[in-house]
Amino acid sequence: MHTTHLLYLHGFRSSPQSAKAQIMAQRVQALHPRVTWWCPQLPASPAQAMDLLLQGTATWPRGQMAVMGSSLGGFYAAWLSAHLAIPAVLINPAVHPSRDLARYIGEHPVWQDPAQSIFFEPAYVQELKVLESQPPLTLPTTLAIIAKGDEVLDWREMLACHQSGQVRLIEGGDHALSDFEYHLPQILEFLQLA
């Protein structure tokens, strides 16, 4: 299976302008210009985000599509992998976002453009709980890249949740996976874009 359609999902307070999304977009465009690439700006509402993603990929060929995501985007990517039976690359993926984001209710600037902001409503915590409670339909095929130095999420939770797939456990590192380019060869190979 060669990936012909690739979905990239940014994290909480992030955007398609994130460093990882930009690097990945440039690499796919340079090496595989025929691959359909989509990195949407995700709504703050998890339910709206999932609706957008399911509708936006409804016509994509299931056997040739893949998803990758970072942090909250990693949680969404794992959910899509388990419910659509597609491969997923998970970068420091959130495991319990309803718990972790409950303390972020309110308005927050977007990392890449502080002039923009998102508003995280209390109802969104419940929407995350709904997603967390939906059992996987298939055993997901995943590559989880987990940094022990993640200053936001607990690497032990990430490892426990995703150890059934491939795991690259990094000594040190950070939540943003600042050395993302170093891991690109393994990511591209997993996605069959090498």
ZAKOL-857375 format. One record per residue: residue in three letters; x, y, z of N, C-alpha, C, O in turn. Coordinates in steps of 0.2 Angstrom, whole numbers, padded with zeros to 4 digits, always signed. Example, Ala and Ser with C-alpha at 12.3 -4.5 7.8 and 13.67 -1.06 7.14 Angstrom:
residues 2
ALA+0066-0028+0039+0062-0022+0039+0066-0016+0039+0071-0017+0042 SER+0064-0011+0035+0068-0005+0036+0064+0000+0039+0067+0006+0040 
***
This chain:
residues 194
MET+0004-0006+0000+0000+0000+0000+0004+0006+0000+0008+0007+0005 HIS+0004+0010-0005+0007+0017-0005+0002+0022-0003-0004+0022-0006 THR+0004+0027+0001+0000+0032+0003-0001+0037-0003+0004+0039-0005 THR-0008+0038-0005-0009+0043-0010-0013+0049-0007-0013+0054-0010 HIS-0015+0048-0001-0019+0054+0003-0016+0054+0010-0017+0049+0014 LEU-0014+0060+0012-0011+0061+0019-0014+0067+0022-0015+0072+0019 LEU-0017+0065+0028-0020+0070+0032-0015+0072+0038-0013+0067+0041 TYR-0014+0078+0039-0010+0081+0045-0014+0085+0050-0018+0089+0048 LEU-0014+0083+0056-0018+0086+0061-0014+0090+0067-0010+0086+0070 HIS-0014+0096+0067-0010+0100+0072-0013+0099+0079-0019+0096+0080 GLY-0010+0102+0084-0012+0101+0091-0016+0107+0093-0017+0111+0089 PHE-0017+0107+0100-0021+0112+0103-0017+0119+0103-0011+0119+0104 ARG-0021+0124+0101-0018+0131+0100-0013+0131+0094-0009+0136+0094 SER-0013+0126+0090-0008+0126+0085-0012+0127+0078-0018+0129+0078 SER-0008+0126+0072-0011+0128+0066-0008+0125+0060-0002+0121+0062 PRO-0010+0125+0054-0007+0122+0049+0000+0126+0048+0004+0123+0044 GLN+0001+0131+0051+0008+0135+0050+0013+0132+0055+0019+0134+0055 SER+0011+0127+0059+0016+0124+0064+0022+0121+0060+0022+0119+0054 ALA+0028+0121+0063+0034+0119+0060+0034+0112+0057+0036+0111+0051 LYS+0031+0107+0061+0031+0100+0059+0026+0100+0052+0028+0096+0048 ALA+0020+0103+0053+0016+0103+0047+0019+0106+0041+0018+0103+0035 GLN+0023+0112+0042+0026+0115+0036+0032+0110+0033+0032+0110+0027 ILE+0036+0107+0037+0041+0103+0035+0038+0097+0031+0040+0095+0026 MET+0033+0094+0034+0030+0088+0031+0027+0090+0024+0027+0086+0019 ALA+0023+0096+0024+0020+0098+0018+0025+0099+0012+0024+0097+0007 GLN+0031+0102+0014+0036+0103+0009+0039+0097+0007+0041+0096+0001 ARG+0040+0092+0012+0043+0085+0010+0039+0081+0005+0041+0079+0000 VAL+0032+0081+0007+0028+0078+0003+0027+0081-0004+0027+0077-0009 GLN+0027+0087-0005+0027+0091-0011+0033+0090-0015+0032+0089-0021 ALA+0039+0090-0012+0045+0089-0016+0046+0082-0018+0048+0081-0024 LEU+0044+0077-0014+0046+0070-0016+0040+0066-0019+0041+0062-0023 HIS+0034+0068-0017+0028+0065-0020+0022+0070-0021+0017+0070-0018 PRO+0023+0074-0027+0019+0079-0029+0012+0077-0030+0007+0081-0030 ARG+0011+0070-0032+0004+0068-0033+0000+0066-0027-0006+0065-0028 VAL+0004+0066-0022+0000+0064-0015-0005+0070-0013-0003+0075-0013 THR-0011+0068-0012-0016+0073-0009-0014+0074-0002-0014+0070+0002 TRP-0012+0081-0001-0010+0083+0006-0016+0087+0009-0018+0092+0005 TRP-0018+0086+0015-0023+0091+0018-0021+0092+0025-0021+0087+0029 CYS-0020+0098+0027-0019+0100+0034-0023+0106+0036-0022+0111+0035 PRO-0030+0104+0038-0035+0109+0039-0033+0113+0046-0030+0110+0050 GLN-0036+0119+0046-0036+0122+0053-0042+0119+0057-0048+0120+0054 LEU-0040+0116+0062-0046+0112+0066-0050+0117+0070-0047+0121+0074 PRO-0056+0116+0070-0060+0120+0075-0059+0118+0082-0056+0113+0084 ALA-0060+0123+0087-0059+0121+0094-0063+0116+0096-0061+0112+0101 SER-0069+0115+0093-0074+0110+0096-0072+0103+0093-0071+0103+0087 PRO-0070+0099+0097-0068+0092+0095-0074+0089+0091-0072+0085+0086 ALA-0080+0090+0092-0085+0087+0088-0085+0090+0081-0086+0086+0076 GLN-0084+0096+0081-0084+0100+0074-0078+0097+0070-0078+0096+0064 ALA-0072+0097+0074-0066+0095+0071-0067+0088+0068-0065+0086+0062 MET-0070+0083+0071-0071+0076+0069-0076+0076+0063-0075+0072+0058 ASP-0081+0080+0063-0086+0081+0058-0082+0083+0051-0083+0080+0046 LEU-0078+0088+0052-0074+0091+0047-0069+0086+0044-0069+0085+0037 LEU-0066+0082+0048-0061+0077+0045-0065+0071+0042-0062+0069+0037 LEU-0070+0069+0045-0074+0063+0042-0077+0065+0035-0077+0061+0030 GLN-0080+0071+0035-0083+0074+0029-0077+0075+0023-0078+0073+0018 GLY-0072+0078+0026-0066+0080+0021-0063+0074+0018-0060+0074+0013 THR-0063+0068+0021-0059+0062+0019-0064+0057+0016-0062+0051+0015 ALA-0071+0059+0016-0076+0053+0015-0075+0050+0008-0076+0044+0007 THR-0072+0054+0003-0071+0051-0004-0064+0048-0005-0062+0046-0010 TRP-0060+0049+0001-0053+0046+0000-0052+0039+0000-0057+0036+0003 PRO-0048+0036-0004-0047+0028-0004-0044+0026+0003-0039+0027+0005 ARG-0049+0022+0006-0047+0020+0013-0040+0016+0013-0036+0016+0018 GLY-0039+0012+0008-0033+0008+0007-0027+0011+0006-0021+0009+0006 GLN-0027+0018+0004-0021+0022+0002-0021+0028+0006-0017+0033+0004 MET-0025+0029+0011-0024+0035+0015-0021+0034+0022-0021+0029+0024 ALA-0018+0039+0024-0015+0039+0031-0016+0046+0034-0017+0051+0031 VAL-0015+0046+0041-0015+0052+0045-0009+0052+0050-0007+0047+0052 MET-0008+0058+0051-0003+0060+0056-0005+0066+0060-0008+0070+0058 GLY-0003+0066+0067-0005+0071+0071-0001+0072+0077+0003+0067+0079 SER-0001+0078+0080+0004+0079+0085-0001+0082+0091-0005+0086+0090 SER+0001+0079+0097-0003+0081+0103-0010+0080+0103-0012+0074+0102 LEU-0014+0085+0103-0022+0084+0102-0023+0081+0095-0027+0077+0094 GLY-0019+0083+0090-0020+0080+0084-0018+0073+0083-0021+0069+0079 GLY-0013+0071+0088-0012+0064+0088-0017+0060+0091-0018+0054+0089 PHE-0021+0063+0096-0027+0059+0099-0032+0058+0093-0035+0053+0092 TYR-0033+0064+0089-0038+0063+0084-0036+0058+0078-0039+0054+0076 ALA-0029+0058+0077-0026+0053+0072-0027+0046+0074-0029+0042+0070 ALA-0026+0045+0081-0027+0038+0084-0034+0036+0083-0035+0030+0082 TRP-0039+0041+0085-0046+0039+0084-0048+0037+0077-0051+0032+0076 LEU-0045+0041+0072-0047+0040+0065-0044+0033+0063-0047+0029+0059 SER-0038+0032+0065-0034+0026+0063-0038+0020+0066-0039+0015+0062 ALA-0041+0020+0072-0045+0015+0075-0052+0014+0072-0055+0008+0072 HIS-0055+0019+0069-0061+0019+0067-0062+0019+0059-0067+0017+0056 LEU-0056+0020+0056-0056+0020+0048-0052+0014+0046-0051+0013+0040 ALA-0048+0011+0050-0043+0006+0048-0038+0009+0044-0037+0006+0038 ILE-0035+0015+0046-0030+0018+0042-0023+0019+0046-0024+0019+0052 PRO-0017+0019+0043-0011+0020+0047-0011+0027+0050-0013+0031+0046 ALA-0007+0027+0055-0007+0034+0058+0000+0035+0061+0003+0030+0065 VAL+0003+0041+0061+0009+0043+0064+0007+0047+0070+0004+0052+0068 LEU+0009+0046+0076+0007+0049+0082+0013+0053+0085+0017+0049+0087 ILE+0013+0059+0085+0019+0063+0088+0017+0065+0095+0012+0070+0095 ASN+0020+0063+0100+0018+0065+0107+0010+0065+0108+0008+0071+0109 PRO+0007+0060+0106-0001+0061+0106-0004+0061+0113-0002+0058+0118 ALA-0009+0066+0113-0013+0066+0119-0017+0059+0120-0019+0056+0115 VAL-0017+0057+0126-0021+0051+0128-0027+0052+0132-0032+0049+0130 HIS-0027+0057+0136-0033+0059+0140-0035+0066+0139-0034+0070+0144 PRO-0036+0069+0133-0037+0076+0132-0043+0079+0136-0042+0085+0138 SER-0048+0075+0138-0053+0078+0141-0051+0080+0148-0053+0086+0151 ARG-0046+0076+0151-0043+0078+0158-0038+0084+0157-0038+0088+0161 ASP-0034+0083+0152-0028+0088+0151-0031+0095+0149-0028+0100+0151 LEU-0036+0095+0145-0038+0102+0143-0043+0105+0147-0045+0111+0146 ALA-0046+0102+0152-0051+0104+0156-0049+0111+0160-0053+0115+0161 ARG-0042+0111+0161-0039+0117+0164-0038+0123+0159-0036+0128+0161 TYR-0039+0122+0153-0038+0127+0148-0044+0130+0145-0044+0133+0140 ILE-0050+0130+0149-0056+0133+0146-0055+0140+0146-0052+0143+0151 GLY-0057+0143+0141-0056+0151+0140-0053+0152+0134-0052+0148+0129 GLU-0050+0158+0133-0047+0161+0127-0040+0160+0127-0037+0162+0132 HIS-0037+0158+0121-0030+0157+0121-0027+0159+0114-0030+0158+0109 PRO-0021+0162+0114-0018+0164+0108-0016+0158+0104-0014+0153+0107 VAL-0016+0158+0097-0013+0153+0093-0005+0154+0093-0003+0159+0093 TRP-0002+0148+0094+0006+0148+0095+0009+0152+0089+0013+0156+0090 GLN+0007+0150+0083+0010+0153+0077+0008+0160+0075+0012+0164+0071 ASP+0003+0163+0078+0000+0169+0077-0004+0172+0083-0010+0171+0083 PRO+0000+0175+0088-0004+0178+0094-0009+0182+0092-0013+0184+0097 ALA-0010+0185+0086-0015+0190+0085-0022+0186+0084-0027+0188+0085 GLN-0021+0179+0083-0027+0175+0082-0028+0171+0089-0023+0170+0093 SER-0034+0169+0090-0035+0166+0097-0041+0160+0096-0045+0161+0091 ILE-0041+0156+0100-0046+0151+0100-0050+0151+0107-0047+0153+0112 PHE-0056+0149+0107-0060+0149+0113-0062+0142+0115-0065+0139+0111 PHE-0059+0139+0120-0060+0133+0122-0066+0133+0127-0065+0135+0133 GLU-0072+0130+0125-0078+0130+0129-0078+0124+0134-0076+0119+0132 PRO-0082+0125+0140-0083+0119+0144-0086+0113+0140-0084+0107+0142 ALA-0091+0114+0135-0094+0109+0132-0089+0105+0128-0090+0099+0127 TYR-0083+0108+0126-0078+0104+0122-0075+0098+0126-0073+0093+0123 VAL-0075+0099+0133-0072+0094+0137-0076+0088+0136-0074+0082+0136 GLN-0083+0089+0137-0088+0083+0136-0087+0080+0129-0088+0074+0128 GLU-0086+0084+0124-0085+0081+0117-0079+0077+0117-0079+0072+0113 LEU-0074+0079+0120-0068+0074+0120-0069+0068+0124-0067+0063+0122 LYS-0073+0068+0130-0075+0062+0133-0079+0057+0129-0078+0051+0129 VAL-0083+0060+0125-0087+0056+0120-0082+0052+0115-0083+0046+0115 LEU-0078+0056+0113-0073+0053+0108-0069+0047+0112-0067+0042+0109 GLU-0067+0049+0118-0062+0044+0122-0066+0038+0124-0063+0033+0124 SER-0073+0039+0124-0077+0033+0126-0079+0028+0120-0081+0023+0122 GLN-0077+0030+0114-0080+0026+0109-0074+0021+0107-0069+0022+0106 PRO-0076+0015+0108-0071+0009+0107-0069+0009+0100-0072+0010+0095 PRO-0062+0007+0099-0060+0006+0092-0063+0001+0089-0065-0004+0091 LEU-0064+0002+0082-0067-0003+0078-0062-0008+0075-0064-0014+0074 THR-0056-0006+0075-0051-0010+0072-0045-0009+0077-0044-0004+0080 LEU-0040-0014+0076-0033-0013+0080-0029-0008+0075-0028-0010+0070 PRO-0028-0002+0078-0025+0003+0073-0018+0001+0072-0014-0002+0076 THR-0015+0003+0066-0009+0002+0064-0005+0009+0065-0007+0014+0061 THR-0001+0010+0070+0002+0016+0072+0009+0016+0073+0012+0011+0074 LEU+0012+0022+0071+0019+0023+0073+0019+0029+0078+0017+0034+0076 ALA+0020+0028+0085+0020+0033+0090+0027+0035+0091+0032+0031+0093 ILE+0028+0042+0090+0035+0045+0092+0034+0049+0098+0030+0054+0099 ILE+0037+0046+0104+0036+0048+0110+0043+0051+0113+0047+0047+0114 ALA+0043+0057+0116+0048+0060+0119+0048+0060+0126+0043+0062+0129 LYS+0053+0056+0130+0053+0056+0137+0053+0063+0140+0051+0064+0146 GLY+0056+0068+0136+0057+0075+0139+0051+0079+0138+0051+0085+0139 ASP+0045+0076+0135+0039+0080+0134+0037+0084+0141+0036+0081+0146 GLU+0037+0091+0140+0036+0095+0146+0028+0096+0147+0026+0099+0152 VAL+0024+0093+0142+0017+0094+0143+0013+0088+0145+0008+0088+0149 LEU+0015+0082+0141+0011+0076+0142+0016+0071+0145+0022+0071+0144 ASP+0013+0066+0149+0017+0061+0152+0018+0055+0147+0014+0052+0144 TRP+0025+0054+0146+0027+0049+0141+0025+0042+0142+0024+0038+0138 ARG+0024+0041+0149+0022+0034+0151+0015+0032+0149+0014+0027+0147 GLU+0011+0037+0149+0004+0036+0147+0003+0035+0140+0000+0031+0137 MET+0007+0039+0136+0008+0038+0129+0010+0031+0127+0007+0028+0123 LEU+0015+0029+0130+0018+0023+0129+0013+0017+0130+0012+0012+0127 ALA+0010+0018+0136+0005+0012+0138-0001+0012+0133-0003+0007+0132 CYS-0003+0018+0131-0009+0018+0126-0007+0015+0119-0011+0012+0116 HIS-0001+0016+0117+0001+0015+0110+0006+0010+0109+0009+0009+0104 GLN+0007+0006+0114+0013+0001+0114+0011-0005+0109+0015-0009+0107 SER+0005-0006+0107+0003-0011+0103+0005-0010+0095+0006-0015+0091 GLY+0007-0004+0094+0009-0002+0087+0017-0001+0088+0020-0003+0093 GLN+0020+0002+0082+0027+0003+0083+0028+0009+0087+0024+0014+0087 VAL+0033+0009+0091+0035+0015+0095+0042+0017+0094+0047+0013+0094 ARG+0043+0023+0094+0050+0026+0094+0050+0030+0100+0048+0036+0101 LEU+0054+0028+0106+0054+0031+0112+0061+0035+0112+0066+0032+0112 ILE+0060+0042+0113+0066+0046+0113+0068+0048+0120+0064+0051+0124 GLU+0074+0047+0121+0077+0050+0127+0078+0058+0126+0080+0060+0122 GLY+0075+0061+0131+0075+0068+0131+0070+0071+0126+0064+0068+0126 GLY+0071+0076+0122+0067+0078+0117+0062+0083+0121+0063+0085+0126 ASP+0057+0085+0117+0052+0090+0120+0045+0089+0117+0044+0085+0112 HIS+0040+0092+0119+0033+0091+0117+0032+0093+0109+0029+0090+0106 ALA+0036+0098+0107+0035+0100+0100+0039+0096+0095+0039+0096+0089 LEU+0043+0091+0098+0048+0087+0094+0052+0091+0090+0051+0091+0083 SER+0056+0095+0093+0060+0100+0089+0065+0097+0084+0067+0100+0079 ASP+0066+0091+0085+0071+0087+0080+0067+0083+0075+0069+0078+0073 PHE+0061+0086+0074+0056+0082+0069+0060+0079+0063+0059+0074+0061 GLU+0064+0084+0060+0067+0082+0054+0071+0075+0054+0072+0071+0050 TYR+0074+0074+0060+0078+0069+0061+0074+0062+0061+0077+0057+0059 HIS+0068+0063+0062+0063+0057+0063+0060+0056+0056+0056+0051+0055 LEU+0061+0060+0051+0057+0060+0045+0058+0053+0041+0053+0051+0038 PRO+0064+0051+0041+0065+0045+0037+0061+0039+0039+0058+0035+0035 GLN+0060+0038+0046+0056+0033+0049+0049+0034+0047+0045+0030+0046 ILE+0047+0041+0048+0040+0042+0046+0038+0041+0039+0033+0038+0038 LEU+0042+0043+0035+0041+0042+0027+0041+0035+0026+0037+0033+0021 GLU+0045+0031+0029+0045+0024+0027+0039+0021+0030+0036+0016+0027 PHE+0037+0022+0036+0031+0020+0039+0025+0021+0034+0020+0017+0033 LEU+0024+0027+0032+0019+0030+0027+0020+0027+0020+0015+0028+0016 GLN+0025+0023+0019+0027+0021+0012+0027+0027+0007+0024+0027+0002 LEU+0031+0032+0010+0032+0038+0005+0040+0039+0005+0042+0044+0002 ALA+0044+0034+0007+0051+0034+0007+0053+0033+0000+0059+0034-0001 
***
